């Protein structure tokens, strides 16, 4: 369960940081790249969480 909380917290932190970057760097090309990268990261994190998260905790 802790791995799911940390994964969610880390992805929210990434989104917050990239939101700050977008606000300071007014380049539409950078916005597109950031949005695509965040979408891919969220997709893979979500897929991993749905499959049960980390298997290091001994979950079955």
N, C-alpha and C positions, 0 to 999 in steps of 0.2 A: 504494500500500500504506500509505503514511503517513497518508492521509486516513481509512482504515479504522481504524487504530490510534487516531488522535485522536478519531474519532467514538465509538469504544468507551470510551475514557478519559473523554470528556466526559459520556456518558450515565451511566457509573458514578459520576462525581463528582456529577452531578445527583441520582442516587438516594441517594447518601450524605448529601448536604446536606438533602434532603427527609426522610430518615430522622431526622436530628437535629431538624428542625423538628417532625416528628410526635411525637418523644419529649418535647419541651418544651411543645408546645401540645396539650393533651388534649381536642381537639374532634373527635368522630366525623365531623361534617360536613366538616371540613377534610381528614380522612383520605380520605374518599371522593373529594373533588375532586383531591387529590394523586395518588391511585392511578389515577384516570381520565386525568389529564394525563400521568403517567409512561407509562402504557400507550400512549397516542397517540404520544408522543415516541419510544418504543422501536419502535413499529410503523413510523413513517415513517423512522427511522434505519435499521432493518433492511431495509426495502424499498429504500432508496437504496443501501445497501451491496451487496445482492444484485444490483442492476442495474449495478454496476460502480463505484459511488462517484462522486467528483468527476471531471469531465471536463476539469479545468484542467491536469492533469498530462500531457496528450497521450496518454492510453491509448486504444487502439482497441477 
